[in-house]
Amino acid sequence: MMDVRLIAAVGRRGQIGLAGRLPWHEPEDLAWFRAQTLGHVVVMGWRTARIVGNLANRIVVPWLGEDDPAKFLARTAHRFPGRVIWIAGGAKTYRAFMPHVRRAVITLVDYDGPADVWMPPLWEGAR
Ligand SMILES: NC(=O)c1ccc[n+]([C@@H]2O[C@H](COP(=O)([O-])OP(=O)(O)OC[C@H]3O[C@@H](n4cnc5c(N)ncnc54)[C@H](OP(=O)(O)O)[C@@H]3O)[C@@H](O)[C@H]2O)c1
């Protein structure tokens, strides 16, 4: 049984990204992200993975956008049995994997500034 979870930090109007990065500086949320994902698999889209790079004590598996999400997940779960598969963004990646997500961990950031990437609705296409 795959344990697929989504983790995101979202501004008050749904903002998640600005100029390829997070729109805010929130060390506390980065520590939360680290605590949640330690020892597990972290799936990131191409754009996010390029900036974030490797994460200590996590298995980062970039999603290149070409693989079918269901097949990608089945393969990843087979390679890393017993680990949670965390879907860690960005927007395109959240949207693609949403139908397979069973749990979502969202930080609501008290941020009202600009963004160029937005959180897709969690319930669209979800089981
Ligand atoms: N707040 C949060 O919790 C959080 C979490 C993660 C990321 N983010 C932010 O979200 C933003 C990134 O999200 P995103 O939806 O733009 O991207 P993404 O989901 O990280 O990556 C997918 C994007 O990569 C592009 N891509 C894939 N392969 C490529 C290649 N070979 N060459 C060039 N482009 C390629 C795709 O472009 P096409 O669509 O054109 O194919 C697609 O838009 C960043 O600002 C990041 O900081 C926020």
The ligand as an SDF file (V2000), in Angstrom:
LIG
                    3D

 48 52  0  0  0  0  0  0  0  0999 V2000
    5.3000   26.8680   -1.2960 N   0  0  0  0  0  0  0  0  0  0  0  0
    5.6580   25.5990   -1.4700 C   0  0  0  0  0  0  0  0  0  0  0  0
    5.3940   24.7380   -0.6210 O   0  0  0  0  0  0  0  0  0  0  0  0
    6.4100   25.2020   -2.7110 C   0  0  0  0  0  0  0  0  0  0  0  0
    6.8360   23.8880   -2.8880 C   0  0  0  0  0  0  0  0  0  0  0  0
    7.5320   23.5490   -4.0610 C   0  0  0  0  0  0  0  0  0  0  0  0
    7.7720   24.5180   -5.0150 C   0  0  0  0  0  0  0  0  0  0  0  0
    7.3330   25.7920   -4.8130 N   0  0  0  0  0  0  0  0  0  0  0  0
    7.5510   26.8460   -5.8220 C   0  0  0  0  0  0  0  0  0  0  0  0
    6.8460   26.4810   -7.0110 O   0  0  0  0  0  0  0  0  0  0  0  0
    7.5300   27.0350   -8.1380 C   0  0  0  0  0  0  0  0  0  0  0  0
    7.7860   25.9470   -9.1750 C   0  0  0  0  0  0  0  0  0  0  0  0
    6.5660   25.3230   -9.5480 O   0  0  0  0  0  0  0  0  0  0  0  0
    6.2550   24.9530  -11.0680 P   0  0  0  0  0  0  0  0  0  0  0  0
    4.8530   24.4780  -11.1290 O   0  0  0  0  0  0  0  0  0  0  0  0
    6.6630   26.1100  -11.9430 O   0  0  0  0  0  0  0  0  0  0  0  0
    7.3110   23.7840  -11.4080 O   0  0  0  0  0  0  0  0  0  0  0  0
    7.5940   22.2910  -10.8370 P   0  0  0  0  0  0  0  0  0  0  0  0
    6.3400   21.5590  -10.5300 O   0  0  0  0  0  0  0  0  0  0  0  0
    8.6340   22.3960   -9.7850 O   0  0  0  0  0  0  0  0  0  0  0  0
    8.3330   21.6240  -12.1080 O   0  0  0  0  0  0  0  0  0  0  0  0
    7.5840   21.3790  -13.2980 C   0  0  0  0  0  0  0  0  0  0  0  0
    7.9760   22.3930  -14.3250 C   0  0  0  0  0  0  0  0  0  0  0  0
    9.2500   22.1040  -14.8370 O   0  0  0  0  0  0  0  0  0  0  0  0
    9.2340   22.3400  -16.2430 C   0  0  0  0  0  0  0  0  0  0  0  0
   10.1390   21.3960  -16.8740 N   0  0  0  0  0  0  0  0  0  0  0  0
   10.1350   20.0510  -16.7580 C   0  0  0  0  0  0  0  0  0  0  0  0
   11.1460   19.5190  -17.4440 N   0  0  0  0  0  0  0  0  0  0  0  0
   11.7970   20.5540  -18.0050 C   0  0  0  0  0  0  0  0  0  0  0  0
   12.9340   20.6640  -18.8320 C   0  0  0  0  0  0  0  0  0  0  0  0
   13.6140   19.5810  -19.2180 N   0  0  0  0  0  0  0  0  0  0  0  0
   13.3430   21.8980  -19.2170 N   0  0  0  0  0  0  0  0  0  0  0  0
   12.6790   22.9840  -18.8340 C   0  0  0  0  0  0  0  0  0  0  0  0
   11.5700   22.9640  -18.0440 N   0  0  0  0  0  0  0  0  0  0  0  0
   11.1600   21.7470  -17.6480 C   0  0  0  0  0  0  0  0  0  0  0  0
    7.8070   22.1140  -16.7070 C   0  0  0  0  0  0  0  0  0  0  0  0
    7.5520   23.0310  -17.7170 O   0  0  0  0  0  0  0  0  0  0  0  0
    6.3190   22.8290  -18.7670 P   0  0  0  0  0  0  0  0  0  0  0  0
    5.0730   22.9560  -17.9990 O   0  0  0  0  0  0  0  0  0  0  0  0
    6.5420   23.9350  -19.7100 O   0  0  0  0  0  0  0  0  0  0  0  0
    6.5240   21.4490  -19.3580 O   0  0  0  0  0  0  0  0  0  0  0  0
    6.9990   22.3910  -15.4620 C   0  0  0  0  0  0  0  0  0  0  0  0
    6.3940   23.6550  -15.5290 O   0  0  0  0  0  0  0  0  0  0  0  0
    8.7970   27.6540   -7.5930 C   0  0  0  0  0  0  0  0  0  0  0  0
    8.5980   29.0630   -7.3920 O   0  0  0  0  0  0  0  0  0  0  0  0
    8.9870   26.9720   -6.2460 C   0  0  0  0  0  0  0  0  0  0  0  0
    9.7170   27.7410   -5.3180 O   0  0  0  0  0  0  0  0  0  0  0  0
    6.6660   26.1420   -3.6850 C   0  0  0  0  0  0  0  0  0  0  0  0
  1  2  1  0
  2  3  2  0
  2  4  1  0
  4  5  1  0
  4 48  2  0
  5  6  2  0
  6  7  1  0
  7  8  2  0
  8  9  1  0
  8 48  1  0
  9 10  1  0
  9 46  1  0
 10 11  1  0
 11 12  1  0
 11 44  1  0
 12 13  1  0
 13 14  1  0
 14 15  2  0
 14 16  1  0
 14 17  1  0
 17 18  1  0
 18 19  2  0
 18 20  1  0
 18 21  1  0
 21 22  1  0
 22 23  1  0
 23 24  1  0
 23 42  1  0
 24 25  1  0
 25 26  1  0
 25 36  1  0
 26 27  1  0
 26 35  1  0
 27 28  2  0
 28 29  1  0
 29 30  1  0
 29 35  2  0
 30 31  1  0
 30 32  2  0
 32 33  1  0
 33 34  2  0
 34 35  1  0
 36 37  1  0
 36 42  1  0
 37 38  1  0
 38 39  2  0
 38 40  1  0
 38 41  1  0
 42 43  1  0
 44 45  1  0
 44 46  1  0
 46 47  1  0
M  CHG  2   8   1  16  -1
M  END
$$$$
